[in-house]
Each structure stands twice: as structure tokens, then as C-alpha cells.
Amino acid sequence: MKKVTKPKNQKQPLEEEILKKVYKYEAKRTYKMILFLWIGFFLVQFFVIITTSALYHTLKEQQTLDLFQLMWEDFEIIKENFADVLYTFSVEAPLGLLFSFLLLLSIIFGIIIFVFKNYKKIKNRIASINTFFLKKN
């Protein structure tokens, strides 16, 4: 009896099925991550705009922004009394809105840094997933 061997470059059906499932899983994971980043980025930007608007209107009502108008008129007064100006601003500013504004800005910068740091990796994953699915079809 002769032994029948398959060529080495021909993949077995089970191996192909496993590879297909792994690529589908990685594709879902990659596209979910990108979708999450986009939605998160735009939601945080929306909340930054709302928080900034609320902070601006609160400071305008309290006339705290008049300190900055004084700075344009005579900068030397602000420079001499910088500690007093910062103290006045910190007392009159709504701390909850200010902290939420700073937190939202740090989240935006965190997302941007994450994307820049992992840009090559994300790009390569998308390219390999696309080439895999384009080859199969």
C-alpha cells in the first residue's frame, strides 16, 4: 500500500476554520476598540463644551472675569499682586465645574496619547484583517 501525503503548503480545513475564527475575533475586537475610542472622544468633547460653557457663565455672573480685563489694561498690577489674583479666582470659581473640566481635558489628552502611542499597532491590525478577508473572498 502506498501512503498518500498532502503537499505542505495546503492547509487543512480545521486549521483554516480556526484561523478564520481567530481573525473574526480580532476584527471584532479591533473595530469595537476603534468605535469605543471615537464615541468616547466625541462624548468627552461634548461634555467639555458643556462644562466650559457653564463655567464661563458662572464666572461671568460673578464678575470674576473682570480680573482678566484688568490684566489687559495694566499688567504690572496683576504681576505685583499675582498671589492675590489667584486666590480671588480660586475662591470665586466653582470648584466642581473646574475639577470636572480638568478631568475631562485629561481624559481627552489620554485618548489622544493612547491613539498616538498605538497608532502603528492599530494600523497594522486593520491592514492584516482587511487583507485576510479580501483574500478569502
C-alpha positions in Angstrom: 0.0 0.0 0.0 1.1 3.5 -0.9 1.0 6.2 1.6 -0.8 9.4 0.4 0.7 12.6 1.5 -0.6 16.1 1.1 1.5 19.0 -0.1 3.0 21.0 2.7 1.6 24.4 1.6 -2.0 23.1 1.5 -3.8 23.9 4.8 -6.1 21.5 6.4 -9.8 22.5 6.7 -9.7 22.5 10.5 -6.7 24.9 10.5 -8.4 27.2 8.1 -11.5 27.2 10.2 -9.5 28.1 13.4 -7.6 30.8 11.6 -10.9 32.3 10.3 -12.4 32.3 13.8 -9.3 34.0 15.3 -9.3 36.6 12.6 -13.0 37.3 13.1 -12.5 37.6 16.8 -9.6 40.0 16.3 -11.5 42.0 13.7 -14.5 42.4 16.1 -12.1 43.4 18.9 -10.2 45.9 16.8 -13.3 47.5 15.4 -15.0 47.7 18.8 -11.9 49.4 20.2 -11.9 52.0 17.4 -15.6 52.6 17.8 -15.3 52.9 21.6 -12.4 55.4 21.2 -14.4 57.5 18.6 -17.6 57.6 20.7 -15.6 58.3 23.9 -13.6 61.0 22.3 -16.7 62.8 20.9 -18.7 62.4 24.1 -15.9 63.8 26.2 -15.6 66.7 23.8 -19.3 67.4 24.1 -19.1 67.4 27.9 -16.0 69.7 27.8 -18.1 72.2 25.7 -21.0 72.0 28.2 -18.7 72.3 31.2 -16.8 75.2 29.7 -20.0 77.0 28.9 -21.3 76.5 32.4 -18.0 77.6 33.9 -17.9 80.7 31.7 -21.4 81.7 32.5 -20.9 81.2 36.2 -17.7 83.3 36.2 -19.4 86.0 34.1 -22.3 86.2 36.5 -19.9 86.6 39.5 -17.9 89.1 37.5 -14.7 87.2 38.2 -13.7 87.6 34.6 -13.3 91.3 35.3 -9.9 90.4 36.8 -8.7 89.4 33.4 -9.9 92.6 31.8 -7.8 94.5 34.3 -4.8 92.4 33.2 -5.1 93.8 29.7 -5.2 97.3 30.9 -2.3 97.2 33.3 -0.3 94.0 33.5 2.1 95.3 36.2 -0.7 95.4 38.8 -1.5 91.8 38.1 2.2 90.8 38.2 2.7 92.5 41.6 -0.4 91.0 43.1 -0.3 87.6 41.4 -0.9 85.6 44.5 -4.0 87.8 45.4 -5.4 87.4 41.9 -5.0 83.6 42.0 -6.6 83.4 45.5 -9.5 85.6 44.4 -10.0 83.4 41.3 -9.8 80.2 43.2 -12.3 81.4 45.9 -14.9 82.6 43.3 -14.5 79.8 40.8 -17.0 76.9 41.1 -14.5 74.1 42.1 -16.8 71.3 41.0 -17.1 72.6 37.5 -13.4 73.5 37.4 -12.3 70.0 38.5 -14.7 68.3 36.1 -13.4 70.5 33.3 -9.8 69.5 34.1 -10.8 65.8 34.4 -12.5 65.8 31.0 -9.4 67.5 29.5 -7.1 64.9 30.9 -9.4 62.2 29.5 -9.2 63.8 26.1 -5.4 64.0 26.2 -5.3 60.4 27.5 -7.3 59.2 24.5 -5.1 61.2 22.1 -1.9 59.9 23.7 -3.2 56.3 23.6 -4.1 56.6 19.9 -0.7 58.2 19.0 1.2 55.6 21.1 -0.7 52.6 19.5 -1.2 54.1 16.0 1.2 51.7 14.2 -0.2 48.7 16.0 -3.9 49.6 15.2 -3.0 50.4 11.6 -1.2 47.1 11.2 -4.1 45.1 12.7 -6.6 46.7 10.5 -4.4 46.2 7.4 -3.8 42.5 8.2 -7.5 41.9 8.9 -8.5 43.6 5.7 -6.0 41.6 3.6 -7.1 38.3 5.2 -10.8 38.9 4.4 -10.1 40.2 0.9 -8.0 37.2 0.1 -10.7 34.8 1.3 -13.5 36.4 -0.8 
